[in-house]
Amino acid sequence: MTDQAPLLKVVGLKTYFDTPRGIVRAVDGVSFELAGDRTLAILGESGSGKTVLARSIMGLLPRKGVIRQGSVLYKGEDLAVMGERELRRRRGADIAMVFQDPMTSLNPVHRIGRQVGETIRLHRRVSRAEARSRSVTLLRSVGIPDVERRARQYPHQLSGGMRQRVMIAMALACDPGLVLADEPTTALDVTVQDQILTLLAAQRARRSMGLLLVTHDLGVAAGRTDEIAVMYAGRIVEQAPTERLFAAAKMPYTEALMESIPKLSDPPHTRLAAIPGRPPDLVNPGPGCAFAPRCRYSAARCAREAPPLRTIPGTRHRYACWHPVGGES
């Protein structure tokens, strides 16, 4: 990260859900910073809290039954204290989100060009003709061919990759400073995944915006990010520059995720490495390290005390573990 003031600063963010079973601690004290023109991946398996974190930053969670604490500072302004209407009015054009499933995010009864144009008109005082012209330019910029015809089509007439390109165009419509992409390549084939990720990276660089990429895929995070924050049970358990994390992971959970990746050097029919057990119950997580029941390095202290998130001196590498991989640093 550069020396400039962070574009996004999340401090002690907690998002709990009040359910009949009890309080679900979906996001439990998350803190991180993201500078402008950088990409940070929020990485973790299903249920780790990464999507709730992204939606909490965006203010997209319902007010009823949700307990929220902490700060979300965007350009020094706390989004967490704003109501939904005020947030949309003051920061709606500055922060955008690319959702996981474009088919459920796009309106099925409106043409593509109209939906992109509506995004522009919502935040910019332009005529319908100007909005239509800008929407065509945006769709062309994200690599949609035969754009005039595509703009007149409906979402069901486009492929999954094309629909995701439309979602990216809508996110970029008002030149945001920050884009949150929540699993943007889910359900896409490998070739299209690469195209979408390349497109996001190119747009981020061209527009000098910050990108928060939510993913469960280590391969996606490896080649497309500047830094990775690994989440487990609602907390960040390790964060480091991408190259350093892959070269010297300290958290056993991160190590286990990396070992679960299939390797080209393995002989055919090699059984994939899996993390034993299951994620903890976020209603009754219990004391100690949440990963301890699944950890090969677990000791008595791990079951009693939750380890703090500590930083390796002289680095941007922090981790939460009493018995880190490779020993203390």
ZICORGI-V727389 format. One record per pair of residues at least 4 apart in sequence whose C-alpha atoms are under 7 Angstrom apart, sorted by the first residue. I is the first residue (numbers start at 1). GAP is how many residues later the second one is. If there is no record, write none. Layout:
I	GAP
I	GAP
This chain:
1	34
2	33
5	30
6	27
6	28
6	29
6	30
7	27
7	28
7	29
7	67
7	68
8	25
8	26
8	27
8	65
8	66
8	67
9	23
9	24
9	25
9	63
9	64
9	65
10	21
10	22
10	23
10	61
10	62
10	63
11	19
11	20
11	21
11	59
11	60
11	61
12	17
12	18
12	19
12	58
12	59
13	14
13	15
13	16
13	17
13	18
13	56
13	57
13	58
14	13
14	14
14	15
14	16
14	54
14	55
14	56
15	10
15	11
15	12
15	13
15	51
15	52
15	53
15	54
16	7
16	8
16	9
16	10
16	11
16	50
16	51
16	52
17	6
17	7
17	8
17	48
17	49
17	50
18	4
18	5
18	6
18	47
18	48
19	4
22	261
23	260
24	258
24	259
25	209
25	257
25	258
26	23
26	26
26	208
26	256
27	22
27	26
27	207
27	208
28	206
28	207
29	206
30	205
30	206
34	4
34	6
35	175
36	172
36	173
36	174
37	167
37	168
37	171
37	172
37	173
38	172
38	173
38	188
39	171
39	172
39	173
39	186
39	187
39	188
40	171
40	172
40	173
40	185
40	186
40	187
40	188
41	171
41	172
41	173
41	174
41	180
41	184
41	186
41	187
41	188
42	8
42	171
42	172
42	173
42	186
42	187
42	188
42	189
43	171
43	172
43	173
43	185
43	186
43	187
43	188
44	4
44	6
44	171
44	172
44	186
44	187
44	188
45	171
48	183
48	184
48	185
48	186
49	4
49	184
49	185
50	4
50	164
50	181
51	4
51	131
51	163
52	4
53	4
54	4
54	126
55	4
55	5
55	6
56	4
56	5
57	15
59	25
62	4
71	7
71	9
72	6
72	7
72	8
73	4
73	5
73	6
74	4
74	5
79	8
82	4
82	5
83	4
84	4
85	4
86	4
87	4
87	5
88	4
91	4
93	30
93	81
93	83
94	82
94	83
94	84
95	81
95	82
95	83
95	84
96	75
96	80
96	82
96	83
96	84
97	74
97	82
97	83
97	84
98	69
98	70
98	73
98	82
98	83
98	84
98	86
99	82
99	83
99	85
100	82
100	83
100	84
100	86
101	4
102	4
102	61
102	62
102	65
103	52
106	49
108	46
108	47
109	45
110	4
110	5
110	44
111	4
111	40
111	41
111	42
111	43
112	4
112	39
112	40
112	41
112	42
112	43
113	4
113	19
113	22
113	23
113	38
113	39
114	4
115	4
116	4
116	19
116	54
117	4
117	14
117	15
117	18
118	4
119	4
119	51
119	54
120	4
120	11
120	53
120	54
121	4
121	5
121	10
126	4
126	5
127	4
128	4
129	4
130	4
131	4
132	4
133	4
134	4
135	4
136	4
136	11
136	12
136	15
137	4
138	4
138	31
138	35
139	4
139	5
139	8
139	27
139	30
140	4
140	5
140	7
142	23
142	27
142	57
144	18
146	4
147	4
148	4
149	4
153	4
155	8
158	4
158	5
159	4
160	4
160	28
161	4
161	27
161	31
162	4
163	4
164	4
165	4
166	4
167	4
168	4
169	4
172	4
177	32
177	33
178	31
178	32
178	33
179	31
179	32
179	33
180	31
180	32
180	33
181	31
181	32
181	33
182	31
182	32
182	33
183	31
183	32
185	8
188	4
188	5
189	4
190	4
191	4
192	4
193	4
194	4
195	4
196	4
197	4
198	4
199	4
200	4
201	4
201	23
202	4
203	4
204	4
204	5
204	6
204	7
217	4
218	4
219	4
220	4
221	4
222	20
225	17
226	15
226	16
227	13
227	14
227	15
228	11
228	12
228	13
228	14
229	7
229	9
229	10
229	11
230	6
230	7
230	8
230	9
231	4
231	5
231	6
232	4
232	5
233	47
233	49
233	57
237	72
237	82
237	83
238	13
238	80
238	81
238	82
239	78
239	79
239	80
240	4
240	5
240	76
240	77
240	78
241	4
241	75
242	4
243	4
244	4
245	4
249	5
249	6
249	76
250	69
250	74
250	75
250	76
251	4
251	68
251	69
251	70
251	73
251	74
252	4
252	43
252	72
252	73
253	4
254	4
255	4
256	4
256	19
259	14
260	12
260	13
260	14
262	10
266	4
276	18
277	17
280	5
280	10
281	4
285	5
287	16
287	17
287	18
287	19
288	14
288	15
288	16
288	17
288	18
289	13
289	14
289	16
289	17
289	18
291	4
292	6
292	10
292	11
297	26
298	4
300	4
301	4
302	4
302	20
307	13
307	14
307	15
308	12
309	9
309	10
309	11
310	8
310	9
310	10
311	5
311	6
311	7
311	8
312	5
312	6
312	17
323	4
324	4
